[in-house]
Amino acid sequence: MESAKSVKQAGPLTEKELEARNIRRLQLMISMVMSVISQDPNLTIEEASELAANAKKAALAMFPDKELAYDLLYKPRLQRLMNERYRLQ
């Protein structure tokens, strides 16, 4: 008996389905980056900054020409977390 997921994936994904999948991947990636930054006690500020920069590169690779959206949605969250974690001003 086939699961509903395998039946749905029988054909190629539509553009909307691909975009929805990429959005879910981006949300998961940002969530993971934020978890690592907030929970790893040995993470230096330089390493955390590199994680944030790499997250932005990956996001723009998934969504070219959406830098403004990234800067409005995710950059403030990451900056706020970095400020709290490393007591920046």
Backbone as XML, in Angstrom:
<?xml version="1.0"?>
<chain id="A" units="angstrom">
  <residue number="1" name="MET">
    <atom name="N" x="0.841" y="-1.183" z="0.000"/>
    <atom name="CA" x="0.000" y="0.000" z="0.000"/>
    <atom name="C" x="0.886" y="1.247" z="0.000"/>
  </residue>
  <residue number="2" name="GLU">
    <atom name="N" x="0.649" y="2.145" z="-0.942"/>
    <atom name="CA" x="1.454" y="3.355" z="-1.052"/>
    <atom name="C" x="0.937" y="4.421" z="-0.100"/>
  </residue>
  <residue number="3" name="SER">
    <atom name="N" x="1.875" y="5.191" z="0.442"/>
    <atom name="CA" x="1.463" y="6.290" z="1.315"/>
    <atom name="C" x="0.972" y="7.447" z="0.459"/>
  </residue>
  <residue number="4" name="ALA">
    <atom name="N" x="0.255" y="8.368" z="1.085"/>
    <atom name="CA" x="-0.272" y="9.534" z="0.374"/>
    <atom name="C" x="0.864" y="10.399" z="-0.156"/>
  </residue>
  <residue number="5" name="LYS">
    <atom name="N" x="1.954" y="10.447" z="0.573"/>
    <atom name="CA" x="3.086" y="11.275" z="0.145"/>
    <atom name="C" x="3.687" y="10.740" z="-1.162"/>
  </residue>
  <residue number="6" name="SER">
    <atom name="N" x="3.869" y="9.446" z="-1.269"/>
    <atom name="CA" x="4.466" y="8.903" z="-2.486"/>
    <atom name="C" x="3.512" y="9.011" z="-3.669"/>
  </residue>
  <residue number="7" name="VAL">
    <atom name="N" x="2.211" y="8.956" z="-3.414"/>
    <atom name="CA" x="1.241" y="9.123" z="-4.491"/>
    <atom name="C" x="1.275" y="10.555" z="-5.004"/>
  </residue>
  <residue number="8" name="LYS">
    <atom name="N" x="1.342" y="11.521" z="-4.094"/>
    <atom name="CA" x="1.361" y="12.919" z="-4.479"/>
    <atom name="C" x="2.601" y="13.248" z="-5.304"/>
  </residue>
  <residue number="9" name="GLN">
    <atom name="N" x="3.718" y="12.619" z="-5.024"/>
    <atom name="CA" x="4.981" y="12.920" z="-5.688"/>
    <atom name="C" x="5.150" y="12.125" z="-6.985"/>
  </residue>
  <residue number="10" name="ALA">
    <atom name="N" x="4.085" y="11.547" z="-7.480"/>
    <atom name="CA" x="4.177" y="10.745" z="-8.690"/>
    <atom name="C" x="4.605" y="11.585" z="-9.889"/>
  </residue>
  <residue number="11" name="GLY">
    <atom name="N" x="4.124" y="12.812" z="-9.982"/>
    <atom name="CA" x="4.481" y="13.680" z="-11.095"/>
    <atom name="C" x="5.483" y="14.730" z="-10.671"/>
  </residue>
  <residue number="12" name="PRO">
    <atom name="N" x="5.942" y="15.516" z="-11.628"/>
    <atom name="CA" x="6.879" y="16.585" z="-11.274"/>
    <atom name="C" x="6.184" y="17.650" z="-10.432"/>
  </residue>
  <residue number="13" name="LEU">
    <atom name="N" x="6.965" y="18.290" z="-9.578"/>
    <atom name="CA" x="6.412" y="19.317" z="-8.702"/>
    <atom name="C" x="6.093" y="20.576" z="-9.498"/>
  </residue>
  <residue number="14" name="THR">
    <atom name="N" x="5.016" y="21.225" z="-9.109"/>
    <atom name="CA" x="4.668" y="22.486" z="-9.754"/>
    <atom name="C" x="5.564" y="23.586" z="-9.185"/>
  </residue>
  <residue number="15" name="GLU">
    <atom name="N" x="5.540" y="24.741" z="-9.815"/>
    <atom name="CA" x="6.349" y="25.861" z="-9.350"/>
    <atom name="C" x="5.962" y="26.273" z="-7.929"/>
  </residue>
  <residue number="16" name="LYS">
    <atom name="N" x="4.652" y="26.256" z="-7.645"/>
    <atom name="CA" x="4.179" y="26.607" z="-6.303"/>
    <atom name="C" x="4.651" y="25.590" z="-5.270"/>
  </residue>
  <residue number="17" name="GLU">
    <atom name="N" x="4.616" y="24.310" z="-5.632"/>
    <atom name="CA" x="5.076" y="23.277" z="-4.703"/>
    <atom name="C" x="6.571" y="23.395" z="-4.440"/>
  </residue>
  <residue number="18" name="LEU">
    <atom name="N" x="7.340" y="23.699" z="-5.482"/>
    <atom name="CA" x="8.784" y="23.886" z="-5.307"/>
    <atom name="C" x="9.072" y="25.081" z="-4.405"/>
  </residue>
  <residue number="19" name="GLU">
    <atom name="N" x="8.333" y="26.168" z="-4.622"/>
    <atom name="CA" x="8.535" y="27.350" z="-3.792"/>
    <atom name="C" x="8.158" y="27.060" z="-2.340"/>
  </residue>
  <residue number="20" name="ALA">
    <atom name="N" x="7.064" y="26.362" z="-2.128"/>
    <atom name="CA" x="6.638" y="26.016" z="-0.771"/>
    <atom name="C" x="7.680" y="25.132" z="-0.091"/>
  </residue>
  <residue number="21" name="ARG">
    <atom name="N" x="8.244" y="24.200" z="-0.842"/>
    <atom name="CA" x="9.285" y="23.324" z="-0.292"/>
    <atom name="C" x="10.526" y="24.133" z="0.084"/>
  </residue>
  <residue number="22" name="ASN">
    <atom name="N" x="10.915" y="25.061" z="-0.786"/>
    <atom name="CA" x="12.077" y="25.895" z="-0.492"/>
    <atom name="C" x="11.828" y="26.796" z="0.705"/>
  </residue>
  <residue number="23" name="ILE">
    <atom name="N" x="10.621" y="27.300" z="0.845"/>
    <atom name="CA" x="10.288" y="28.133" z="2.012"/>
    <atom name="C" x="10.408" y="27.305" z="3.288"/>
  </residue>
  <residue number="24" name="ARG">
    <atom name="N" x="9.887" y="26.087" z="3.270"/>
    <atom name="CA" x="10.004" y="25.215" z="4.449"/>
    <atom name="C" x="11.468" y="24.919" z="4.758"/>
  </residue>
  <residue number="25" name="ARG">
    <atom name="N" x="12.268" y="24.665" z="3.729"/>
    <atom name="CA" x="13.703" y="24.406" z="3.931"/>
    <atom name="C" x="14.395" y="25.626" z="4.521"/>
  </residue>
  <residue number="26" name="LEU">
    <atom name="N" x="14.069" y="26.805" z="4.021"/>
    <atom name="CA" x="14.669" y="28.036" z="4.523"/>
    <atom name="C" x="14.293" y="28.253" z="5.991"/>
  </residue>
  <residue number="27" name="GLN">
    <atom name="N" x="13.024" y="28.054" z="6.323"/>
    <atom name="CA" x="12.579" y="28.226" z="7.709"/>
    <atom name="C" x="13.295" y="27.247" z="8.637"/>
  </residue>
  <residue number="28" name="LEU">
    <atom name="N" x="13.446" y="26.015" z="8.196"/>
    <atom name="CA" x="14.142" y="25.007" z="8.994"/>
    <atom name="C" x="15.610" y="25.385" z="9.162"/>
  </residue>
  <residue number="29" name="MET">
    <atom name="N" x="16.240" y="25.837" z="8.089"/>
    <atom name="CA" x="17.648" y="26.215" z="8.144"/>
    <atom name="C" x="17.852" y="27.379" z="9.120"/>
  </residue>
  <residue number="30" name="ILE">
    <atom name="N" x="17.018" y="28.403" z="9.034"/>
    <atom name="CA" x="17.143" y="29.560" z="9.925"/>
    <atom name="C" x="16.911" y="29.118" z="11.375"/>
  </residue>
  <residue number="31" name="SER">
    <atom name="N" x="15.941" y="28.261" z="11.585"/>
    <atom name="CA" x="15.670" y="27.743" z="12.918"/>
    <atom name="C" x="16.876" y="26.999" z="13.477"/>
  </residue>
  <residue number="32" name="MET">
    <atom name="N" x="17.503" y="26.183" z="12.648"/>
    <atom name="CA" x="18.678" y="25.431" z="13.086"/>
    <atom name="C" x="19.853" y="26.364" z="13.390"/>
  </residue>
  <residue number="33" name="VAL">
    <atom name="N" x="20.083" y="27.355" z="12.534"/>
    <atom name="CA" x="21.167" y="28.314" z="12.763"/>
    <atom name="C" x="20.930" y="29.055" z="14.076"/>
  </residue>
  <residue number="34" name="MET">
    <atom name="N" x="19.704" y="29.493" z="14.308"/>
    <atom name="CA" x="19.395" y="30.212" z="15.538"/>
    <atom name="C" x="19.559" y="29.307" z="16.766"/>
  </residue>
  <residue number="35" name="SER">
    <atom name="N" x="19.203" y="28.052" z="16.639"/>
    <atom name="CA" x="19.376" y="27.115" z="17.750"/>
    <atom name="C" x="20.853" y="26.923" z="18.083"/>
  </residue>
  <residue number="36" name="VAL">
    <atom name="N" x="21.666" y="26.754" z="17.059"/>
    <atom name="CA" x="23.102" y="26.570" z="17.291"/>
    <atom name="C" x="23.690" y="27.815" z="17.948"/>
  </residue>
  <residue number="37" name="ILE">
    <atom name="N" x="23.354" y="28.989" z="17.420"/>
    <atom name="CA" x="23.897" y="30.228" z="17.982"/>
    <atom name="C" x="23.482" y="30.395" z="19.441"/>
  </residue>
  <residue number="38" name="SER">
    <atom name="N" x="22.255" y="30.073" z="19.757"/>
    <atom name="CA" x="21.772" y="30.291" z="21.119"/>
    <atom name="C" x="22.193" y="29.196" z="22.093"/>
  </residue>
  <residue number="39" name="GLN">
    <atom name="N" x="22.477" y="27.984" z="21.605"/>
    <atom name="CA" x="22.691" y="26.863" z="22.519"/>
    <atom name="C" x="24.123" y="26.367" z="22.620"/>
  </residue>
  <residue number="40" name="ASP">
    <atom name="N" x="24.980" y="26.651" z="21.643"/>
    <atom name="CA" x="26.352" y="26.135" z="21.686"/>
    <atom name="C" x="27.214" y="27.042" z="22.562"/>
  </residue>
  <residue number="41" name="PRO">
    <atom name="N" x="27.609" y="26.577" z="23.744"/>
    <atom name="CA" x="28.366" y="27.443" z="24.652"/>
    <atom name="C" x="29.785" y="27.747" z="24.159"/>
  </residue>
  <residue number="42" name="ASN">
    <atom name="N" x="30.304" y="26.945" z="23.241"/>
    <atom name="CA" x="31.672" y="27.144" z="22.757"/>
    <atom name="C" x="31.741" y="27.939" z="21.460"/>
  </residue>
  <residue number="43" name="LEU">
    <atom name="N" x="30.607" y="28.365" z="20.946"/>
    <atom name="CA" x="30.561" y="29.084" z="19.674"/>
    <atom name="C" x="31.067" y="30.508" z="19.863"/>
  </residue>
  <residue number="44" name="THR">
    <atom name="N" x="32.074" y="30.870" z="19.071"/>
    <atom name="CA" x="32.601" y="32.236" z="19.162"/>
    <atom name="C" x="31.718" y="33.173" z="18.346"/>
  </residue>
  <residue number="45" name="ILE">
    <atom name="N" x="31.876" y="34.466" z="18.586"/>
    <atom name="CA" x="31.098" y="35.444" z="17.842"/>
    <atom name="C" x="31.451" y="35.389" z="16.356"/>
  </residue>
  <residue number="46" name="GLU">
    <atom name="N" x="32.704" y="35.101" z="16.054"/>
    <atom name="CA" x="33.125" y="34.986" z="14.652"/>
    <atom name="C" x="32.447" y="33.797" z="13.976"/>
  </residue>
  <residue number="47" name="GLU">
    <atom name="N" x="32.373" y="32.679" z="14.675"/>
    <atom name="CA" x="31.711" y="31.494" z="14.122"/>
    <atom name="C" x="30.217" y="31.740" z="13.945"/>
  </residue>
  <residue number="48" name="ALA">
    <atom name="N" x="29.608" y="32.409" z="14.906"/>
    <atom name="CA" x="28.182" y="32.719" z="14.812"/>
    <atom name="C" x="27.924" y="33.655" z="13.631"/>
  </residue>
  <residue number="49" name="SER">
    <atom name="N" x="28.787" y="34.635" z="13.449"/>
    <atom name="CA" x="28.649" y="35.554" z="12.312"/>
    <atom name="C" x="28.794" y="34.815" z="10.993"/>
  </residue>
  <residue number="50" name="GLU">
    <atom name="N" x="29.701" y="33.855" z="10.957"/>
    <atom name="CA" x="29.890" y="33.056" z="9.742"/>
    <atom name="C" x="28.654" y="32.200" z="9.462"/>
  </residue>
  <residue number="51" name="LEU">
    <atom name="N" x="28.071" y="31.628" z="10.504"/>
    <atom name="CA" x="26.829" y="30.857" z="10.325"/>
    <atom name="C" x="25.733" y="31.738" z="9.738"/>
  </residue>
  <residue number="52" name="ALA">
    <atom name="N" x="25.583" y="32.944" z="10.275"/>
    <atom name="CA" x="24.553" y="33.858" z="9.791"/>
    <atom name="C" x="24.821" y="34.260" z="8.347"/>
  </residue>
  <residue number="53" name="ALA">
    <atom name="N" x="26.074" y="34.527" z="8.013"/>
    <atom name="CA" x="26.425" y="34.909" z="6.643"/>
    <atom name="C" x="26.172" y="33.755" z="5.668"/>
  </residue>
  <residue number="54" name="ASN">
    <atom name="N" x="26.508" y="32.550" z="6.088"/>
    <atom name="CA" x="26.272" y="31.387" z="5.225"/>
    <atom name="C" x="24.782" y="31.109" z="5.059"/>
  </residue>
  <residue number="55" name="ALA">
    <atom name="N" x="23.998" y="31.374" z="6.099"/>
    <atom name="CA" x="22.548" y="31.209" z="5.992"/>
    <atom name="C" x="21.992" y="32.171" z="4.952"/>
  </residue>
  <residue number="56" name="LYS">
    <atom name="N" x="22.493" y="33.401" z="4.951"/>
    <atom name="CA" x="22.031" y="34.385" z="3.968"/>
    <atom name="C" x="22.406" y="33.947" z="2.555"/>
  </residue>
  <residue number="57" name="LYS">
    <atom name="N" x="23.629" y="33.455" z="2.376"/>
    <atom name="CA" x="24.059" y="32.977" z="1.052"/>
    <atom name="C" x="23.156" y="31.849" z="0.575"/>
  </residue>
  <residue number="58" name="ALA">
    <atom name="N" x="22.853" y="30.922" z="1.470"/>
    <atom name="CA" x="21.994" y="29.790" z="1.102"/>
    <atom name="C" x="20.583" y="30.270" z="0.768"/>
  </residue>
  <residue number="59" name="ALA">
    <atom name="N" x="20.078" y="31.209" z="1.551"/>
    <atom name="CA" x="18.732" y="31.741" z="1.301"/>
    <atom name="C" x="18.673" y="32.421" z="-0.068"/>
  </residue>
  <residue number="60" name="LEU">
    <atom name="N" x="19.698" y="33.200" z="-0.401"/>
    <atom name="CA" x="19.703" y="33.894" z="-1.689"/>
    <atom name="C" x="19.940" y="32.929" z="-2.843"/>
  </residue>
  <residue number="61" name="ALA">
    <atom name="N" x="20.589" y="31.803" z="-2.570"/>
    <atom name="CA" x="20.732" y="30.776" z="-3.607"/>
    <atom name="C" x="19.378" y="30.132" z="-3.904"/>
  </residue>
  <residue number="62" name="MET">
    <atom name="N" x="18.562" y="29.963" z="-2.869"/>
    <atom name="CA" x="17.222" y="29.388" z="-3.042"/>
    <atom name="C" x="16.252" y="30.395" z="-3.632"/>
  </residue>
  <residue number="63" name="PHE">
    <atom name="N" x="16.425" y="31.665" z="-3.230"/>
    <atom name="CA" x="15.510" y="32.727" z="-3.655"/>
    <atom name="C" x="16.305" y="33.921" z="-4.179"/>
  </residue>
  <residue number="64" name="PRO">
    <atom name="N" x="16.816" y="33.822" z="-5.411"/>
    <atom name="CA" x="17.555" y="34.958" z="-5.971"/>
    <atom name="C" x="16.647" y="36.187" z="-6.054"/>
  </residue>
  <residue number="65" name="ASP">
    <atom name="N" x="17.224" y="37.335" z="-5.941"/>
    <atom name="CA" x="16.497" y="38.610" z="-6.023"/>
    <atom name="C" x="15.534" y="38.826" z="-4.867"/>
  </residue>
  <residue number="66" name="LYS">
    <atom name="N" x="15.720" y="38.133" z="-3.756"/>
    <atom name="CA" x="14.846" y="38.313" z="-2.587"/>
    <atom name="C" x="15.644" y="38.779" z="-1.375"/>
  </residue>
  <residue number="67" name="GLU">
    <atom name="N" x="16.728" y="39.525" z="-1.627"/>
    <atom name="CA" x="17.567" y="39.979" z="-0.528"/>
    <atom name="C" x="16.804" y="40.911" z="0.413"/>
  </residue>
  <residue number="68" name="LEU">
    <atom name="N" x="15.966" y="41.779" z="-0.130"/>
    <atom name="CA" x="15.192" y="42.688" z="0.706"/>
    <atom name="C" x="14.283" y="41.897" z="1.653"/>
  </residue>
  <residue number="69" name="ALA">
    <atom name="N" x="13.627" y="40.876" z="1.142"/>
    <atom name="CA" x="12.761" y="40.048" z="1.985"/>
    <atom name="C" x="13.573" y="39.385" z="3.099"/>
  </residue>
  <residue number="70" name="TYR">
    <atom name="N" x="14.747" y="38.876" z="2.755"/>
    <atom name="CA" x="15.613" y="38.268" z="3.770"/>
    <atom name="C" x="15.990" y="39.303" z="4.825"/>
  </residue>
  <residue number="71" name="ASP">
    <atom name="N" x="16.396" y="40.486" z="4.360"/>
    <atom name="CA" x="16.821" y="41.547" z="5.278"/>
    <atom name="C" x="15.686" y="42.007" z="6.192"/>
  </residue>
  <residue number="72" name="LEU">
    <atom name="N" x="14.460" y="41.911" z="5.724"/>
    <atom name="CA" x="13.315" y="42.308" z="6.543"/>
    <atom name="C" x="12.852" y="41.196" z="7.498"/>
  </residue>
  <residue number="73" name="LEU">
    <atom name="N" x="12.954" y="39.951" z="7.047"/>
    <atom name="CA" x="12.406" y="38.840" z="7.833"/>
    <atom name="C" x="13.416" y="38.177" z="8.773"/>
  </residue>
  <residue number="74" name="TYR">
    <atom name="N" x="14.583" y="37.853" z="8.258"/>
    <atom name="CA" x="15.503" y="37.018" z="9.018"/>
    <atom name="C" x="16.682" y="37.766" z="9.621"/>
  </residue>
  <residue number="75" name="LYS">
    <atom name="N" x="17.184" y="38.778" z="8.936"/>
    <atom name="CA" x="18.341" y="39.507" z="9.443"/>
    <atom name="C" x="18.087" y="40.108" z="10.833"/>
  </residue>
  <residue number="76" name="PRO">
    <atom name="N" x="16.931" y="40.752" z="11.070"/>
    <atom name="CA" x="16.696" y="41.299" z="12.423"/>
    <atom name="C" x="16.663" y="40.222" z="13.509"/>
  </residue>
  <residue number="77" name="ARG">
    <atom name="N" x="16.115" y="39.064" z="13.185"/>
    <atom name="CA" x="16.064" y="37.972" z="14.170"/>
    <atom name="C" x="17.471" y="37.515" z="14.536"/>
  </residue>
  <residue number="78" name="LEU">
    <atom name="N" x="18.299" y="37.338" z="13.509"/>
    <atom name="CA" x="19.663" y="36.895" z="13.758"/>
    <atom name="C" x="20.460" y="37.965" z="14.505"/>
  </residue>
  <residue number="79" name="GLN">
    <atom name="N" x="20.280" y="39.227" z="14.138"/>
    <atom name="CA" x="20.979" y="40.306" z="14.832"/>
    <atom name="C" x="20.555" y="40.384" z="16.296"/>
  </residue>
  <residue number="80" name="ARG">
    <atom name="N" x="19.262" y="40.274" z="16.545"/>
    <atom name="CA" x="18.755" y="40.327" z="17.917"/>
    <atom name="C" x="19.337" y="39.173" z="18.735"/>
  </residue>
  <residue number="81" name="LEU">
    <atom name="N" x="19.375" y="37.986" z="18.161"/>
    <atom name="CA" x="19.929" y="36.830" z="18.849"/>
    <atom name="C" x="21.417" y="37.030" z="19.135"/>
  </residue>
  <residue number="82" name="MET">
    <atom name="N" x="22.147" y="37.541" z="18.153"/>
    <atom name="CA" x="23.580" y="37.789" z="18.351"/>
    <atom name="C" x="23.785" y="38.840" z="19.452"/>
  </residue>
  <residue number="83" name="ASN">
    <atom name="N" x="22.969" y="39.888" z="19.449"/>
    <atom name="CA" x="23.079" y="40.919" z="20.486"/>
    <atom name="C" x="22.827" y="40.343" z="21.875"/>
  </residue>
  <residue number="84" name="GLU">
    <atom name="N" x="21.824" y="39.481" z="21.993"/>
    <atom name="CA" x="21.507" y="38.865" z="23.283"/>
    <atom name="C" x="22.597" y="37.870" z="23.703"/>
  </residue>
  <residue number="85" name="ARG">
    <atom name="N" x="23.013" y="37.051" z="22.761"/>
    <atom name="CA" x="23.973" y="35.978" z="23.074"/>
    <atom name="C" x="25.339" y="36.527" z="23.448"/>
  </residue>
  <residue number="86" name="TYR">
    <atom name="N" x="25.798" y="37.551" z="22.720"/>
    <atom name="CA" x="27.149" y="38.073" z="22.928"/>
    <atom name="C" x="27.147" y="39.445" z="23.589"/>
  </residue>
  <residue number="87" name="ARG">
    <atom name="N" x="25.990" y="39.884" z="24.076"/>
    <atom name="CA" x="25.836" y="41.151" z="24.761"/>
    <atom name="C" x="26.434" y="42.314" z="23.985"/>
  </residue>
  <residue number="88" name="LEU">
    <atom name="N" x="26.050" y="42.382" z="22.728"/>
    <atom name="CA" x="26.514" y="43.458" z="21.842"/>
    <atom name="C" x="25.589" y="44.648" z="21.987"/>
  </residue>
  <residue number="89" name="GLN">
    <atom name="N" x="26.061" y="45.791" z="21.622"/>
    <atom name="CA" x="25.222" y="46.987" z="21.628"/>
    <atom name="C" x="25.205" y="47.633" z="20.285"/>
  </residue>
</chain>
